[in-house]
Amino acid sequence: GATAPADALSPVIRVERLTKTYTPEAGPVLSDISFEIAKGDVFAIWAPNVHEWTVAALGGYLAGAVLVPVNTRFRGREAAYVLRRAHATVLFTVTDFLDTDYVALLHSAQEELPELREIVVLRGPVPEGCTSFADFLARGASIDDATLDERSASVRPDDVCHILFTSGTTGSPKGAMLVHDAVCRVYECWADVI
């Protein structure tokens, strides 16, 4: 598809500090993220629980984009179905989880995904036609704080932030939409208990 001019890119988040306390190399990660998606657009993450998952998700939330987490047990055809139904424009994934290459699975399904503009590889070898997470992050390096603040200020509590799909065990997976307010209230209750 056509590439938007640099000044039309939709900035998302500037992560000032991310501490990975669950890894031996705990420390700060300074990164800028720029999604080429607009508020309300859909992005998907088909990956295990790695810190890049969180960075991508938070970036999308602050942009007002809608996250579709894709079940890591899905095969290519199932994932393609979810991506197509959700109208995902960007997919974040990995190519080396438990000897599984999700990009290869998706391509082997040979499904048409006309709205999917970019596949970003969070971890693992980057196949031809995909973007590495490092390169994706580098595209946001020139985005100023005022633009980032303006973008995140436009997100409202009643904006959809997730589309969660069922596993599809009794038919095709079905999606349920969640809004920021509901997700934040659940987290707040969980944090009070913990």
Residue frames as a rotation matrix with the C-alpha (Angstrom) as fourth column:
GLY 1
0.565 0.825 0.000 0.00
0.825 -0.565 0.000 0.00
0.000 0.000 -1.000 0.00
ALA 2
0.352 -0.371 0.859 0.86
0.212 -0.863 -0.459 3.64
0.912 0.344 -0.226 -0.13
THR 3
-0.255 -0.525 -0.812 3.12
0.947 0.034 -0.320 5.08
0.196 -0.850 0.489 2.54
ALA 4
0.820 0.565 -0.093 1.94
0.568 -0.780 0.263 8.11
0.076 -0.268 -0.960 4.48
PRO 5
0.268 -0.737 0.620 4.21
0.005 -0.643 -0.766 11.17
0.963 0.208 -0.169 4.50
ALA 6
-0.524 -0.608 -0.597 6.44
0.557 0.286 -0.780 11.39
0.645 -0.741 0.189 7.60
ASP 7
-0.932 0.151 0.328 4.44
-0.320 -0.767 -0.556 14.27
0.168 -0.624 0.764 9.09
ALA 8
-0.001 0.994 -0.109 1.20
-0.815 0.062 0.576 12.25
0.580 0.090 0.810 8.81
LEU 9
-0.408 -0.192 -0.892 2.45
0.188 0.939 -0.288 9.33
0.893 -0.286 -0.347 10.92
SER 10
0.591 0.731 0.342 0.47
-0.269 -0.222 0.937 8.80
0.761 -0.646 0.065 14.09
PRO 11
-0.534 -0.836 0.128 2.77
-0.391 0.110 -0.914 9.00
0.750 -0.538 -0.385 17.10
VAL 12
0.359 0.712 -0.604 1.86
0.162 0.589 0.791 6.88
0.919 -0.382 0.096 20.05
ILE 13
0.989 0.024 -0.149 4.08
0.148 0.057 0.987 6.74
0.032 -0.998 0.053 23.08
ARG 14
0.102 -0.985 0.137 7.44
-0.456 -0.168 -0.874 7.65
0.884 0.027 -0.466 24.46
VAL 15
0.846 0.113 -0.520 8.45
0.339 0.639 0.691 5.09
0.411 -0.761 0.502 27.04
GLU 16
0.534 -0.655 0.535 10.78
-0.686 -0.705 -0.178 6.87
0.494 -0.272 -0.826 29.42
ARG 17
-0.568 -0.715 0.408 11.60
-0.821 0.459 -0.339 3.83
0.055 -0.528 -0.848 31.53
LEU 18
0.649 0.674 -0.353 10.65
-0.616 0.738 0.276 0.20
0.446 0.038 0.894 31.41
THR 19
-0.341 -0.764 0.548 12.21
-0.935 0.334 -0.117 -2.07
-0.094 -0.553 -0.828 34.00
LYS 20
0.340 0.369 -0.865 12.18
-0.506 0.847 0.162 -5.75
0.792 0.383 0.475 33.17
THR 21
-0.021 -0.349 0.937 12.42
-0.997 0.074 0.005 -7.15
-0.071 -0.934 -0.350 36.68
TYR 22
0.696 0.390 0.603 11.59
-0.392 0.910 -0.135 -10.62
-0.601 -0.142 0.786 35.40
THR 23
0.883 -0.468 -0.038 14.73
0.205 0.456 -0.866 -10.95
0.423 0.757 0.498 33.29
PRO 24
0.369 -0.829 -0.421 18.42
0.890 0.185 0.417 -11.16
-0.267 -0.528 0.806 34.18
GLU 25
-0.591 -0.640 0.491 19.16
0.771 -0.627 0.111 -8.03
0.237 0.444 0.864 32.12
ALA 26
0.447 0.822 -0.354 16.77
0.890 -0.448 0.083 -5.80
-0.090 -0.352 -0.932 34.12
GLY 27
-0.616 -0.622 -0.483 17.23
0.556 -0.778 0.293 -2.13
-0.558 -0.088 0.825 33.34
PRO 28
0.042 0.671 -0.741 15.76
-0.156 -0.728 -0.668 0.89
-0.987 0.144 0.074 31.60
VAL 29
-0.398 -0.054 0.916 14.62
0.869 0.298 0.395 0.81
-0.294 0.953 -0.072 28.01
LEU 30
-0.224 0.284 -0.932 14.25
-0.119 -0.957 -0.263 4.15
-0.967 0.052 0.248 26.27
SER 31
-0.760 -0.014 0.649 12.26
0.594 0.390 0.704 3.98
-0.263 0.921 -0.288 23.07
ASP 32
-0.484 0.641 -0.595 9.94
-0.617 -0.732 -0.287 5.91
-0.620 0.228 0.751 20.82
ILE 33
-0.568 0.375 0.733 7.09
0.578 0.816 0.030 4.22
-0.587 0.440 -0.680 19.00
SER 34
-0.517 0.475 -0.712 5.28
-0.688 -0.726 0.015 5.46
-0.510 0.497 0.702 15.93
PHE 35
-0.338 0.515 0.787 2.33
0.540 0.792 -0.286 3.55
-0.771 0.328 -0.546 14.55
GLU 36
-0.976 0.104 -0.189 1.10
-0.215 -0.560 0.800 4.41
-0.023 0.822 0.569 11.11
ILE 37
-0.428 0.891 -0.153 -2.46
0.773 0.448 0.448 4.00
0.468 0.073 -0.881 12.34
ALA 38
-0.526 0.353 0.774 -5.13
-0.326 -0.924 0.199 6.43
0.786 -0.148 0.601 13.44
LYS 39
-0.751 0.367 0.548 -7.28
-0.572 0.052 -0.819 6.53
-0.329 -0.929 0.171 16.53
GLY 40
0.291 0.931 0.218 -9.75
-0.728 0.364 -0.581 3.63
-0.620 0.010 0.784 16.36
ASP 41
0.245 -0.283 -0.927 -7.62
-0.782 0.509 -0.361 1.58
0.574 0.813 -0.097 13.97
VAL 42
0.922 0.179 0.343 -6.89
-0.345 0.779 0.523 -2.00
-0.174 -0.601 0.780 14.96
PHE 43
-0.058 -0.940 -0.336 -3.52
-0.842 0.227 -0.490 -3.62
0.537 0.254 -0.805 15.66
ALA 44
0.902 0.378 -0.207 -2.89
-0.253 0.853 0.456 -7.19
0.349 -0.359 0.866 16.76
ILE 45
-0.130 -0.928 0.348 -0.29
-0.989 0.097 -0.111 -8.93
0.069 -0.359 -0.931 18.90
TRP 46
0.899 0.283 -0.335 0.33
-0.298 0.954 0.006 -12.62
0.321 0.095 0.942 18.27
ALA 47
-0.118 -0.991 -0.058 3.15
-0.292 0.091 -0.952 -13.36
0.949 -0.095 -0.300 20.67
PRO 48
0.153 0.098 -0.983 3.93
0.803 0.568 0.181 -14.85
0.577 -0.817 0.008 24.07
ASN 49
0.963 0.220 -0.156 4.37
0.267 -0.697 0.665 -12.74
0.038 -0.683 -0.730 27.21
VAL 50
-0.108 -0.992 0.064 7.52
0.984 -0.116 -0.137 -10.76
0.143 0.048 0.989 26.43
HIS 51
-0.244 0.019 -0.970 8.26
0.551 -0.820 -0.155 -7.18
-0.798 -0.572 0.189 27.42
GLU 52
-0.990 -0.124 -0.073 7.92
0.007 -0.545 0.838 -6.00
-0.144 0.829 0.541 23.81
TRP 53
-0.395 0.919 0.017 4.27
0.776 0.324 0.541 -7.13
0.492 0.227 -0.841 23.95
THR 54
0.183 0.448 -0.875 3.64
0.896 -0.443 -0.039 -4.64
-0.405 -0.776 -0.483 26.75
VAL 55
-0.599 -0.481 -0.640 5.47
0.188 -0.862 0.471 -1.80
-0.778 0.162 0.607 25.00
ALA 56
-0.940 0.280 0.194 3.48
0.184 -0.060 0.981 -2.32
0.286 0.958 0.005 21.79
ALA 57
-0.125 0.956 -0.266 0.18
0.917 0.214 0.336 -2.60
0.378 -0.202 -0.903 23.70
LEU 58
0.045 0.114 -0.992 0.76
0.720 -0.693 -0.047 0.56
-0.693 -0.712 -0.113 25.74
GLY 59
-0.870 -0.399 -0.290 1.77
0.073 -0.686 0.724 2.45
-0.487 0.609 0.626 22.61
GLY 60
-0.722 0.657 0.216 -1.45
0.426 0.177 0.887 1.42
0.545 0.733 -0.408 20.90
TYR 61
0.065 0.768 -0.637 -3.60
0.998 -0.048 0.044 2.33
0.003 -0.638 -0.770 23.91
LEU 62
-0.200 -0.207 -0.958 -2.12
0.446 -0.890 0.099 5.82
-0.873 -0.407 0.270 24.10
ALA 63
-0.990 -0.122 -0.068 -2.75
-0.011 -0.414 0.910 6.31
-0.139 0.902 0.409 20.38
GLY 64
-0.204 0.978 -0.038 -6.39
-0.742 -0.180 -0.646 5.39
-0.639 -0.104 0.762 20.80
ALA 65
-0.390 0.013 -0.921 -5.89
-0.754 0.570 0.327 2.29
0.529 0.821 -0.212 18.66
VAL 66
0.572 0.697 0.433 -7.65
-0.817 0.534 0.218 -1.00
-0.079 -0.478 0.875 19.40
LEU 67
-0.544 -0.834 0.096 -5.64
-0.835 0.549 0.033 -4.07
-0.080 -0.062 -0.995 20.46
VAL 68
0.731 0.621 -0.283 -6.55
-0.637 0.770 0.041 -7.57
0.243 0.150 0.958 19.35
PRO 69
-0.265 -0.799 0.540 -4.50
-0.849 0.459 0.263 -10.13
-0.458 -0.389 -0.799 21.27
VAL 70
0.372 0.324 -0.870 -4.22
-0.768 0.634 -0.093 -13.29
0.521 0.702 0.485 19.17
ASN 71
0.814 0.047 0.579 -4.12
-0.438 0.706 0.557 -16.65
-0.382 -0.707 0.595 20.93
THR 72
-0.116 -0.965 -0.235 -0.62
-0.961 0.048 0.274 -18.16
-0.253 0.258 -0.933 20.68
ARG 73
-0.441 0.020 0.897 -2.21
-0.045 0.998 -0.044 -21.59
-0.896 -0.060 -0.440 20.20
PHE 74
0.657 0.703 -0.271 -3.91
-0.273 -0.113 -0.955 -20.49
-0.702 0.702 0.118 16.99
ARG 75
-0.144 -0.597 0.790 -2.65
0.759 0.446 0.475 -21.86
-0.635 0.668 0.388 13.70
GLY 76
-0.920 -0.387 -0.064 -2.29
0.255 -0.714 0.652 -19.67
-0.298 0.584 0.755 10.64
ARG 77
-0.563 0.767 0.307 -5.85
0.432 -0.044 0.901 -19.97
0.705 0.640 -0.306 9.34
GLU 78
0.283 0.674 -0.682 -7.37
0.944 -0.067 0.324 -19.18
0.173 -0.736 -0.655 12.77
ALA 79
-0.287 -0.475 -0.832 -5.13
0.601 -0.765 0.230 -16.16
-0.746 -0.434 0.505 13.24
ALA 80
-0.966 -0.060 0.250 -5.92
0.247 -0.488 0.837 -14.94
0.072 0.871 0.486 9.72
TYR 81
-0.128 0.991 0.025 -9.64
0.763 0.082 0.641 -15.22
0.633 0.101 -0.767 10.48
VAL 82
0.334 0.214 -0.918 -9.26
0.867 -0.451 0.210 -13.02
-0.369 -0.866 -0.337 13.60
LEU 83
-0.624 -0.647 -0.438 -7.06
0.399 -0.746 0.533 -10.48
-0.672 0.158 0.724 11.79
ARG 84
-0.836 0.362 0.413 -9.54
0.358 -0.210 0.910 -10.23
0.416 0.908 0.046 8.91
ARG 85
0.124 0.959 -0.254 -12.65
0.860 0.024 0.511 -9.98
0.496 -0.282 -0.821 11.15
ALA 86
0.311 -0.071 -0.948 -11.02
0.766 -0.572 0.294 -7.30
-0.563 -0.817 -0.123 13.28
HIS 87
0.884 -0.043 0.465 -9.68
0.343 -0.617 -0.708 -5.35
0.317 0.786 -0.531 10.26
ALA 88
0.576 -0.740 -0.348 -6.16
0.372 -0.141 0.917 -5.34
-0.728 -0.658 0.194 11.72
THR 89
0.963 -0.267 -0.045 -3.69
-0.190 -0.546 -0.816 -3.05
0.194 0.794 -0.576 9.97
VAL 90
-0.030 -0.994 0.101 -0.53
-0.808 -0.035 -0.588 -3.93
0.588 -0.100 -0.802 11.92
LEU 91
0.915 0.213 -0.344 0.51
-0.008 0.859 0.512 -7.27
0.404 -0.465 0.787 13.44
PHE 92
0.044 -0.885 0.464 3.21
-0.975 -0.139 -0.172 -7.61
0.217 -0.445 -0.869 16.10
THR 93
0.951 0.286 -0.113 4.52
-0.269 0.952 0.145 -11.16
0.149 -0.108 0.983 16.37
VAL 94
0.125 -0.926 0.355 7.53
-0.741 0.151 0.655 -13.41
-0.660 -0.345 -0.667 16.90
THR 95
0.489 -0.018 -0.872 9.27
-0.753 0.497 -0.432 -15.98
0.441 0.868 0.229 14.74
ASP 96
-0.364 -0.770 -0.524 10.93
-0.291 0.629 -0.721 -18.10
0.885 -0.110 -0.453 17.41
PHE 97
-0.194 0.375 0.907 8.46
-0.981 -0.057 -0.186 -19.08
-0.018 -0.925 0.379 20.13
LEU 98
0.043 0.155 0.987 8.64
-0.420 0.899 -0.123 -22.79
-0.907 -0.409 0.103 21.05
ASP 99
-0.745 -0.478 0.466 9.96
0.226 0.476 0.850 -23.58
-0.628 0.738 -0.246 17.56
THR 100
0.203 0.871 0.448 6.99
0.898 0.017 -0.439 -21.74
-0.390 0.491 -0.779 16.04
ASP 101
-0.915 -0.395 -0.087 7.32
0.299 -0.805 0.512 -19.03
-0.272 0.442 0.855 13.41
TYR 102
-0.097 0.973 -0.208 4.01
0.430 -0.147 -0.891 -17.14
-0.898 -0.176 -0.404 13.43
VAL 103
-0.096 0.021 -0.995 4.83
-0.731 -0.681 0.056 -15.25
-0.676 0.732 0.081 10.23
ALA 104
-0.900 -0.273 -0.338 5.38
-0.431 0.663 0.611 -18.56
0.057 0.696 -0.715 8.42
LEU 105
-0.681 0.718 0.143 2.12
0.550 0.630 -0.548 -19.93
-0.484 -0.295 -0.824 9.89
LEU 106
0.075 0.733 -0.676 0.22
-0.064 -0.673 -0.737 -16.90
-0.995 0.099 -0.003 8.67
HIS 107
-0.299 -0.256 -0.919 1.74
-0.887 -0.282 0.367 -17.07
-0.353 0.925 -0.143 5.19
SER 108
-0.993 -0.118 0.016 1.10
-0.106 0.935 0.338 -20.82
-0.055 0.333 -0.941 4.93
ALA 109
-0.349 0.936 0.052 -2.62
0.334 0.177 -0.926 -20.21
-0.876 -0.306 -0.374 5.52
GLN 110
-0.893 -0.101 0.439 -2.70
0.451 -0.215 0.866 -18.37
0.007 0.971 0.238 2.18
GLU 111
0.154 0.955 -0.255 -5.54
0.945 -0.218 -0.245 -16.16
-0.289 -0.203 -0.936 3.38
GLU 112
-0.148 -0.106 0.983 -6.22
0.578 -0.816 -0.001 -12.72
0.803 0.568 0.182 1.93
LEU 113
0.176 0.138 -0.975 -5.64
0.911 -0.398 0.109 -9.95
-0.372 -0.907 -0.196 4.50
PRO 114
0.177 -0.097 0.979 -6.08
0.796 -0.571 -0.201 -6.77
0.579 0.815 -0.023 2.46
GLU 115
0.851 0.213 0.481 -6.08
-0.047 -0.880 0.472 -4.41
0.524 -0.424 -0.739 5.45
LEU 116
0.746 -0.646 -0.163 -2.88
0.412 0.255 0.874 -5.79
-0.523 -0.720 0.457 7.03
ARG 117
0.929 -0.368 0.031 -0.21
-0.239 -0.665 -0.708 -3.27
0.281 0.650 -0.706 6.03
GLU 118
0.012 -0.987 0.161 2.69
-0.728 -0.119 -0.675 -4.33
0.685 -0.109 -0.720 8.20
ILE 119
0.862 0.066 -0.502 4.04
0.260 0.793 0.550 -7.25
0.435 -0.605 0.667 10.20
VAL 120
0.280 -0.752 0.597 6.47
-0.779 -0.542 -0.317 -6.23
0.562 -0.376 -0.737 12.95
VAL 121
0.419 -0.233 -0.878 8.68
0.324 0.941 -0.096 -8.97
0.848 -0.244 0.470 14.42
LEU 122
0.856 -0.022 0.517 9.18
-0.463 -0.477 0.747 -8.45
0.230 -0.879 -0.419 18.15
ARG 123
0.098 -0.823 0.560 11.73
-0.703 0.341 0.624 -11.25
-0.705 -0.454 -0.545 18.49
GLY 124
0.282 -0.106 0.954 13.43
0.373 0.928 -0.007 -13.73
-0.884 0.358 0.301 16.20
PRO 125
-0.751 -0.572 0.331 14.65
0.481 -0.130 0.867 -13.61
-0.453 0.810 0.373 12.61
VAL 126
-0.068 0.700 -0.711 12.85
-0.281 -0.697 -0.659 -11.04
-0.957 0.155 0.244 10.45
PRO 127
-0.069 0.097 0.993 11.46
0.779 0.627 -0.008 -12.53
-0.624 0.773 -0.119 7.22
GLU 128
-0.935 -0.237 0.265 11.50
0.355 -0.614 0.705 -10.58
-0.004 0.753 0.658 3.99
GLY 129
-0.346 0.830 0.437 8.64
0.255 -0.366 0.895 -8.09
0.903 0.421 -0.085 3.82
CYS 130
0.618 0.500 -0.607 8.46
0.703 -0.006 0.711 -7.70
0.352 -0.866 -0.355 7.62
THR 131
0.305 -0.467 0.830 9.86
-0.326 -0.870 -0.370 -5.01
0.895 -0.158 -0.417 9.93
SER 132
-0.379 -0.473 -0.795 12.05
0.648 0.477 -0.593 -5.59
0.660 -0.740 0.126 12.96
PHE 133
0.617 0.596 -0.514 10.82
0.777 -0.362 0.514 -4.15
0.120 -0.717 -0.687 16.26
ALA 134
-0.136 -0.762 -0.634 14.03
0.689 -0.532 0.491 -2.10
-0.711 -0.370 0.597 16.50
ASP 135
-0.873 -0.159 0.462 13.39
0.472 -0.515 0.715 -0.52
0.124 0.842 0.525 13.08
PHE 136
0.083 0.982 0.171 9.76
0.714 -0.179 0.677 0.08
0.695 0.066 -0.716 14.00
LEU 137
0.508 0.051 -0.860 10.82
0.797 -0.408 0.446 1.85
-0.328 -0.912 -0.247 17.20
ALA 138
-0.523 -0.833 -0.182 13.43
0.663 -0.532 0.527 3.91
-0.536 0.156 0.830 15.35
ARG 139
-0.421 0.428 0.800 10.75
0.710 -0.394 0.584 5.40
0.565 0.813 -0.138 13.08
GLY 140
0.637 0.766 -0.085 9.31
0.633 -0.458 0.624 7.22
0.439 -0.452 -0.777 16.10
ALA 141
-0.103 -0.802 -0.588 12.57
0.989 -0.147 0.027 8.85
-0.108 -0.579 0.808 17.19
SER 142
-0.853 -0.301 0.427 11.72
0.406 -0.896 0.180 12.25
0.328 0.327 0.886 15.69
ILE 143
0.113 0.982 0.152 8.29
0.522 -0.189 0.832 12.62
0.845 -0.015 -0.534 17.28
ASP 144
-0.678 -0.411 0.610 8.15
-0.179 -0.713 -0.678 15.50
0.713 -0.569 0.410 19.71
ASP 145
-0.906 0.257 -0.335 6.59
0.411 0.355 -0.839 15.42
-0.097 -0.899 -0.428 23.19
ALA 146
-0.620 0.707 -0.340 3.83
-0.535 -0.698 -0.475 17.91
-0.574 -0.113 0.811 22.31
THR 147
-0.300 0.487 -0.821 2.58
-0.826 0.298 0.478 15.69
0.478 0.821 0.313 19.49
LEU 148
-0.710 -0.008 -0.704 2.68
0.212 0.951 -0.224 12.63
0.672 -0.308 -0.674 21.75
ASP 149
-0.898 0.366 -0.244 0.78
0.168 -0.228 -0.959 14.48
-0.407 -0.902 0.143 24.48
GLU 150
-0.462 0.745 -0.482 -1.87
-0.848 -0.531 -0.007 15.70
-0.261 0.405 0.876 22.02
ARG 151
-0.403 0.270 -0.875 -2.38
-0.506 0.731 0.458 12.21
0.763 0.627 -0.158 20.66
SER 152
-0.751 0.082 -0.655 -2.78
0.468 0.766 -0.440 10.54
0.466 -0.637 -0.614 24.05
ALA 153
-0.872 0.448 -0.196 -5.04
-0.136 -0.607 -0.783 13.34
-0.470 -0.657 0.590 25.35
SER 154
-0.469 0.720 -0.512 -7.57
-0.850 -0.209 0.484 12.48
0.241 0.662 0.709 22.63
VAL 155
-0.643 0.207 -0.738 -8.21
0.146 0.978 0.148 9.02
0.752 -0.012 -0.659 24.12
ARG 156
-0.223 0.697 0.682 -11.47
-0.866 -0.462 0.190 8.87
0.447 -0.548 0.707 26.11
PRO 157
-0.618 -0.024 0.786 -12.70
-0.614 0.639 -0.463 6.38
-0.491 -0.769 -0.410 28.76
ASP 158
0.318 0.844 0.433 -15.48
-0.286 0.521 -0.804 5.12
-0.904 0.132 0.407 26.47
ASP 159
0.199 -0.356 -0.913 -13.14
-0.976 0.007 -0.216 4.47
0.084 0.934 -0.346 23.51
VAL 160
0.996 0.088 -0.015 -12.76
-0.088 0.996 -0.013 0.81
0.014 0.014 1.000 22.57
CYS 161
0.253 -0.964 0.081 -9.29
-0.945 -0.228 0.236 -0.46
-0.209 -0.136 -0.968 23.51
HIS 162
-0.749 -0.476 0.461 -9.58
-0.405 0.879 0.250 -4.25
-0.524 0.001 -0.852 23.03
ILE 163
0.376 0.784 -0.494 -11.34
-0.895 0.446 0.028 -6.77
0.242 0.432 0.869 20.88
LEU 164
-0.535 -0.503 0.679 -10.99
-0.701 0.713 -0.023 -10.12
-0.473 -0.488 -0.734 22.63
PHE 165
-0.001 0.490 -0.872 -11.78
-0.846 0.465 0.263 -13.19
0.534 0.737 0.414 20.54
THR 166
0.618 0.268 0.739 -12.96
-0.620 0.744 0.248 -16.54
-0.483 -0.612 0.626 21.87
SER 167
-0.394 -0.832 0.391 -10.93
-0.429 0.542 0.723 -19.63
-0.813 0.117 -0.570 21.07
GLY 168
-0.146 0.413 -0.899 -13.46
-0.987 -0.001 0.160 -20.80
0.065 0.911 0.408 18.50
THR 169
-0.902 -0.260 0.345 -13.89
-0.321 0.938 -0.134 -24.29
-0.288 -0.231 -0.929 19.95
THR 170
-0.277 0.879 0.388 -17.62
0.427 0.475 -0.769 -24.32
-0.860 -0.047 -0.507 19.14
GLY 171
0.718 0.445 0.534 -17.37
0.675 -0.261 -0.690 -22.50
-0.168 0.857 -0.488 15.81
SER 172
0.111 -0.674 0.730 -15.57
0.573 -0.557 -0.601 -19.44
0.812 0.485 0.325 14.47
PRO 173
-0.589 -0.376 -0.716 -13.96
0.806 -0.340 -0.484 -17.17
-0.061 -0.862 0.503 17.09
LYS 174
0.453 0.778 0.435 -16.24
0.701 -0.612 0.365 -14.33
0.550 0.140 -0.823 18.19
GLY 175
-0.599 -0.758 0.256 -15.00
0.502 -0.605 -0.618 -10.91
0.624 -0.242 0.743 19.30
ALA 176
0.547 0.676 -0.494 -16.03
0.827 -0.346 0.442 -8.87
0.128 -0.651 -0.748 22.33
MET 177
0.008 -0.517 0.856 -15.16
0.313 -0.812 -0.493 -5.19
0.950 0.272 0.155 22.61
LEU 178
0.303 -0.002 -0.953 -13.87
0.949 -0.095 0.302 -3.60
-0.091 -0.996 -0.027 25.82
VAL 179
0.680 -0.040 0.732 -13.44
0.177 -0.960 -0.217 0.11
0.711 0.277 -0.646 26.59
HIS 180
-0.328 -0.916 0.229 -10.61
0.035 -0.254 -0.967 1.84
0.944 -0.310 0.116 28.46
ASP 181
-0.111 0.335 0.936 -12.79
-0.881 -0.469 0.063 2.68
0.460 -0.817 0.348 31.47
ALA 182
0.865 0.501 -0.005 -13.77
-0.454 0.788 0.417 -0.94
0.213 -0.358 0.909 32.10
VAL 183
0.480 -0.765 -0.429 -10.23
0.429 0.632 -0.645 -2.23
0.765 0.126 0.632 31.71
CYS 184
-0.423 -0.663 0.618 -8.85
-0.201 -0.596 -0.778 0.46
0.883 -0.453 0.119 34.05
ARG 185
0.229 0.586 0.777 -11.51
-0.923 -0.122 0.365 -0.28
0.309 -0.801 0.513 36.70
VAL 186
0.932 0.058 -0.357 -10.70
-0.005 0.989 0.148 -3.99
0.361 -0.136 0.922 36.62
TYR 187
0.046 -0.993 -0.113 -6.99
0.416 0.121 -0.901 -3.24
0.908 -0.005 0.418 36.97
GLU 188
-0.319 -0.121 0.940 -7.66
-0.616 -0.728 -0.303 -0.86
0.720 -0.675 0.158 39.86
CYS 189
0.675 0.627 0.389 -9.71
-0.718 0.435 0.543 -3.52
0.172 -0.646 0.744 41.70
TRP 190
0.773 -0.459 -0.439 -7.06
0.340 0.883 -0.325 -6.16
0.536 0.102 0.838 41.02
ALA 191
-0.215 -0.909 0.356 -4.30
0.110 -0.385 -0.916 -3.81
0.970 -0.158 0.182 42.30
ASP 192
0.046 0.314 0.948 -6.28
-0.880 -0.436 0.187 -3.18
0.472 -0.843 0.256 45.50
VAL 193
0.938 0.346 0.026 -6.55
-0.326 0.851 0.412 -6.93
0.121 -0.395 0.911 46.13
ILE 194
0.527 -0.822 -0.217 -2.93
0.591 0.538 -0.601 -7.65
0.610 0.189 0.770 45.36
